[in-house]
């Protein structure tokens, strides 16, 4: 049993959620970790958290608990 994920004009076919998550997860532009939880999107750039966003020179970004 497979399922399709439609994203950004492309169709991806997977047979398990774990594969879909790992294939579709964005990558932090600072530390290069896969973002599997809540990341930070700053002007179209993805970071795993505020620390990495600030390390890349982004200002005004704070983590929320």
N, CA, C and O atoms as a GROMACS GRO file, in nm:
protein
  260
    1UNK      N    1   0.084  -0.118   0.000
    1UNK     CA    2   0.000   0.000   0.000
    1UNK      C    3   0.089   0.124   0.000
    1UNK      O    4   0.171   0.143   0.090
    2UNK      N    5   0.073   0.206  -0.099
    2UNK     CA    6   0.150   0.329  -0.109
    2UNK      C    7   0.060   0.451  -0.096
    2UNK      O    8  -0.062   0.441  -0.103
    3UNK      N    9   0.123   0.565  -0.076
    3UNK     CA   10   0.048   0.690  -0.071
    3UNK      C   11   0.131   0.798  -0.139
    3UNK      O   12   0.253   0.786  -0.150
    4UNK      N   13   0.065   0.902  -0.183
    4UNK     CA   14   0.130   1.012  -0.253
    4UNK      C   15   0.135   1.136  -0.165
    4UNK      O   16   0.042   1.165  -0.090
    5UNK      N   17   0.246   1.209  -0.176
    5UNK     CA   18   0.259   1.340  -0.113
    5UNK      C   19   0.279   1.440  -0.227
    5UNK      O   20   0.374   1.428  -0.304
    6UNK      N   21   0.190   1.538  -0.236
    6UNK     CA   22   0.199   1.642  -0.337
    6UNK      C   23   0.258   1.766  -0.270
    6UNK      O   24   0.200   1.820  -0.176
    7UNK      N   25   0.375   1.811  -0.318
    7UNK     CA   26   0.441   1.927  -0.258
    7UNK      C   27   0.518   2.004  -0.364
    7UNK      O   28   0.596   1.946  -0.440
    8UNK      N   29   0.497   2.133  -0.367
    8UNK     CA   30   0.570   2.224  -0.455
    8UNK      C   31   0.570   2.176  -0.601
    8UNK      O   32   0.673   2.182  -0.669
    9UNK      N   33   0.456   2.130  -0.646
    9UNK     CA   34   0.442   2.089  -0.785
    9UNK      C   35   0.493   1.951  -0.819
    9UNK      O   36   0.488   1.910  -0.935
   10UNK      N   37   0.543   1.878  -0.720
   10UNK     CA   38   0.593   1.742  -0.743
   10UNK      C   39   0.507   1.642  -0.667
   10UNK      O   40   0.442   1.675  -0.568
   11UNK      N   41   0.508   1.519  -0.717
   11UNK     CA   42   0.436   1.410  -0.650
   11UNK      C   43   0.540   1.307  -0.607
   11UNK      O   44   0.620   1.260  -0.688
   12UNK      N   45   0.537   1.272  -0.480
   12UNK     CA   46   0.628   1.172  -0.424
   12UNK      C   47   0.545   1.054  -0.377
   12UNK      O   48   0.439   1.073  -0.318
   13UNK      N   49   0.591   0.932  -0.403
   13UNK     CA   50   0.519   0.811  -0.365
   13UNK      C   51   0.601   0.738  -0.258
   13UNK      O   52   0.720   0.714  -0.276
   14UNK      N   53   0.536   0.703  -0.149
   14UNK     CA   54   0.601   0.635  -0.038
   14UNK      C   55   0.519   0.516   0.006
   14UNK      O   56   0.399   0.507  -0.023
   15UNK      N   57   0.585   0.424   0.078
   15UNK     CA   58   0.511   0.310   0.134
   15UNK      C   59   0.510   0.314   0.287
   15UNK      O   60   0.451   0.226   0.350
   16UNK      N   61   0.575   0.415   0.347
   16UNK     CA   62   0.567   0.430   0.492
   16UNK      C   63   0.588   0.577   0.530
   16UNK      O   64   0.654   0.652   0.458
   17UNK      N   65   0.531   0.616   0.644
   17UNK     CA   66   0.542   0.755   0.688
   17UNK      C   67   0.685   0.791   0.723
   17UNK      O   68   0.728   0.904   0.698
   18UNK      N   69   0.761   0.699   0.781
   18UNK     CA   70   0.899   0.728   0.819
   18UNK      C   71   0.981   0.768   0.697
   18UNK      O   72   1.059   0.863   0.704
   19UNK      N   73   0.966   0.698   0.587
   19UNK     CA   74   1.039   0.732   0.464
   19UNK      C   75   0.997   0.869   0.412
   19UNK      O   76   1.080   0.948   0.369
   20UNK      N   77   0.868   0.897   0.417
   20UNK     CA   78   0.818   1.026   0.371
   20UNK      C   79   0.873   1.140   0.456
   20UNK      O   80   0.916   1.242   0.403
   21UNK      N   81   0.873   1.122   0.586
   21UNK     CA   82   0.923   1.225   0.677
   21UNK      C   83   1.070   1.253   0.649
   21UNK      O   84   1.109   1.370   0.637
   22UNK      N   85   1.151   1.151   0.638
   22UNK     CA   86   1.293   1.172   0.616
   22UNK      C   87   1.325   1.228   0.478
   22UNK      O   88   1.422   1.301   0.462
   23UNK      N   89   1.246   1.195   0.380
   23UNK     CA   90   1.269   1.246   0.245
   23UNK      C   91   1.223   1.391   0.232
   23UNK      O   92   1.286   1.470   0.161
   24UNK      N   93   1.115   1.428   0.299
   24UNK     CA   94   1.054   1.558   0.280
   24UNK      C   95   1.100   1.663   0.382
   24UNK      O   96   1.074   1.782   0.363
   25UNK      N   97   1.167   1.621   0.488
   25UNK     CA   98   1.206   1.715   0.594
   25UNK      C   99   1.307   1.817   0.542
   25UNK      O  100   1.401   1.782   0.471
   26UNK      N  101   1.286   1.944   0.577
   26UNK     CA  102   1.385   2.045   0.538
   26UNK      C  103   1.515   2.026   0.616
   26UNK      O  104   1.517   1.960   0.720
   27UNK      N  105   1.623   2.084   0.565
   27UNK     CA  106   1.755   2.076   0.627
   27UNK      C  107   1.791   2.213   0.684
   27UNK      O  108   1.773   2.314   0.616
   28UNK      N  109   1.840   2.217   0.808
   28UNK     CA  110   1.884   2.343   0.868
   28UNK      C  111   2.000   2.400   0.787
   28UNK      O  112   2.098   2.331   0.760
   29UNK      N  113   1.987   2.526   0.749
   29UNK     CA  114   2.090   2.589   0.666
   29UNK      C  115   2.217   2.623   0.743
   29UNK      O  116   2.318   2.661   0.683
   30UNK      N  117   2.213   2.609   0.876
   30UNK     CA  118   2.334   2.636   0.954
   30UNK      C  119   2.405   2.506   0.994
   30UNK      O  120   2.522   2.487   0.960
   31UNK      N  121   2.335   2.419   1.065
   31UNK     CA  122   2.402   2.298   1.117
   31UNK      C  123   2.376   2.173   1.032
   31UNK      O  124   2.433   2.067   1.060
   32UNK      N  125   2.292   2.184   0.930
   32UNK     CA  126   2.264   2.077   0.834
   32UNK      C  127   2.188   1.958   0.891
   32UNK      O  128   2.188   1.851   0.830
   33UNK      N  129   2.123   1.974   1.006
   33UNK     CA  130   2.043   1.866   1.062
   33UNK      C  131   1.906   1.864   0.993
   33UNK      O  132   1.855   1.968   0.951
   34UNK      N  133   1.846   1.745   0.983
   34UNK     CA  134   1.710   1.736   0.930
   34UNK      C  135   1.613   1.791   1.034
   34UNK      O  136   1.624   1.758   1.153
   35UNK      N  137   1.520   1.873   0.991
   35UNK     CA  138   1.424   1.933   1.082
   35UNK      C  139   1.298   1.846   1.082
   35UNK      O  140   1.216   1.852   0.991
   36UNK      N  141   1.284   1.763   1.187
   36UNK     CA  142   1.172   1.672   1.196
   36UNK      C  143   1.062   1.724   1.287
   36UNK      O  144   0.953   1.667   1.290
   37UNK      N  145   1.089   1.828   1.359
   37UNK     CA  146   0.989   1.889   1.446
   37UNK      C  147   0.958   2.028   1.393
   37UNK      O  148   0.947   2.049   1.272
   38UNK      N  149   0.943   2.120   1.484
   38UNK     CA  150   0.914   2.257   1.444
   38UNK      C  151   1.045   2.330   1.420
   38UNK      O  152   1.127   2.345   1.511
   39UNK      N  153   1.065   2.376   1.299
   39UNK     CA  154   1.182   2.454   1.266
   39UNK      C  155   1.146   2.602   1.261
   39UNK      O  156   1.036   2.641   1.298
   40UNK      N  157   1.240   2.682   1.215
   40UNK     CA  158   1.220   2.826   1.203
   40UNK      C  159   1.238   2.862   1.056
   40UNK      O  160   1.344   2.837   0.998
   41UNK      N  161   1.135   2.922   0.996
   41UNK     CA  162   1.142   2.968   0.858
   41UNK      C  163   1.159   3.120   0.861
   41UNK      O  164   1.070   3.192   0.905
   42UNK      N  165   1.274   3.168   0.812
   42UNK     CA  166   1.304   3.311   0.812
   42UNK      C  167   1.328   3.353   0.667
   42UNK      O  168   1.431   3.322   0.608
   43UNK      N  169   1.232   3.425   0.611
   43UNK     CA  170   1.244   3.475   0.474
   43UNK      C  171   1.279   3.364   0.375
   43UNK      O  172   1.361   3.383   0.285
   44UNK      N  173   1.216   3.247   0.391
   44UNK     CA  174   1.239   3.136   0.299
   44UNK      C  175   1.361   3.052   0.330
   44UNK      O  176   1.396   2.963   0.252
   45UNK      N  177   1.428   3.077   0.442
   45UNK     CA  178   1.544   2.999   0.485
   45UNK      C  179   1.505   2.919   0.608
   45UNK      O  180   1.444   2.974   0.700
   46UNK      N  181   1.538   2.789   0.611
   46UNK     CA  182   1.499   2.701   0.719
   46UNK      C  183   1.613   2.678   0.816
   46UNK      O  184   1.727   2.654   0.777
   47UNK      N  185   1.580   2.685   0.946
   47UNK     CA  186   1.675   2.658   1.053
   47UNK      C  187   1.606   2.568   1.155
   47UNK      O  188   1.484   2.568   1.167
   48UNK      N  189   1.687   2.490   1.228
   48UNK     CA  190   1.628   2.399   1.328
   48UNK      C  191   1.579   2.475   1.450
   48UNK      O  192   1.492   2.426   1.522
   49UNK      N  193   1.632   2.593   1.474
   49UNK     CA  194   1.588   2.674   1.588
   49UNK      C  195   1.644   2.814   1.578
   49UNK      O  196   1.717   2.848   1.486
   50UNK      N  197   1.608   2.895   1.677
   50UNK     CA  198   1.650   3.035   1.678
   50UNK      C  199   1.802   3.049   1.689
   50UNK      O  200   1.860   3.140   1.630
   51UNK      N  201   1.867   2.958   1.763
   51UNK     CA  202   2.012   2.966   1.777
   51UNK      C  203   2.082   2.960   1.641
   51UNK      O  204   2.170   3.042   1.613
   52UNK      N  205   2.043   2.867   1.558
   52UNK     CA  206   2.104   2.854   1.426
   52UNK      C  207   2.068   2.973   1.336
   52UNK      O  208   2.151   3.018   1.257
   53UNK      N  209   1.945   3.022   1.348
   53UNK     CA  210   1.905   3.139   1.270
   53UNK      C  211   1.991   3.260   1.308
   53UNK      O  212   2.038   3.333   1.220
   54UNK      N  213   2.011   3.280   1.437
   54UNK     CA  214   2.095   3.392   1.483
   54UNK      C  215   2.240   3.374   1.439
   54UNK      O  216   2.307   3.471   1.405
   55UNK      N  217   2.289   3.250   1.440
   55UNK     CA  218   2.426   3.223   1.397
   55UNK      C  219   2.446   3.258   1.250
   55UNK      O  220   2.559   3.285   1.207
   56UNK      N  221   2.339   3.257   1.173
   56UNK     CA  222   2.345   3.294   1.031
   56UNK      C  223   2.315   3.442   1.010
   56UNK      O  224   2.299   3.487   0.896
   57UNK      N  225   2.306   3.518   1.120
   57UNK     CA  226   2.286   3.663   1.109
   57UNK      C  227   2.142   3.709   1.108
   57UNK      O  228   2.116   3.828   1.089
   58UNK      N  229   2.048   3.618   1.128
   58UNK     CA  230   1.906   3.657   1.135
   58UNK      C  231   1.881   3.720   1.271
   58UNK      O  232   1.932   3.671   1.372
   59UNK      N  233   1.804   3.826   1.275
   59UNK     CA  234   1.779   3.896   1.401
   59UNK      C  235   1.630   3.889   1.438
   59UNK      O  236   1.544   3.873   1.352
   60UNK      N  237   1.604   3.900   1.567
   60UNK     CA  238   1.466   3.903   1.615
   60UNK      C  239   1.399   3.767   1.621
   60UNK      O  240   1.277   3.760   1.637
   61UNK      N  241   1.474   3.660   1.608
   61UNK     CA  242   1.418   3.525   1.611
   61UNK      C  243   1.436   3.469   1.752
   61UNK      O  244   1.547   3.469   1.805
   62UNK      N  245   1.327   3.422   1.812
   62UNK     CA  246   1.334   3.365   1.946
   62UNK      C  247   1.265   3.229   1.947
   62UNK      O  248   1.166   3.209   1.877
   63UNK      N  249   1.318   3.136   2.026
   63UNK     CA  250   1.253   3.008   2.045
   63UNK      C  251   1.138   3.023   2.142
   63UNK      O  252   1.147   3.102   2.235
   64UNK      N  253   1.032   2.950   2.122
   64UNK     CA  254   0.919   2.948   2.213
   64UNK      C  255   0.913   2.811   2.278
   64UNK      O  256   0.940   2.709   2.214
   65UNK      N  257   0.876   2.808   2.404
   65UNK     CA  258   0.868   2.681   2.476
   65UNK      C  259   0.723   2.640   2.485
   65UNK      O  260   0.692   2.536   2.542
   0.00000   0.00000   0.00000
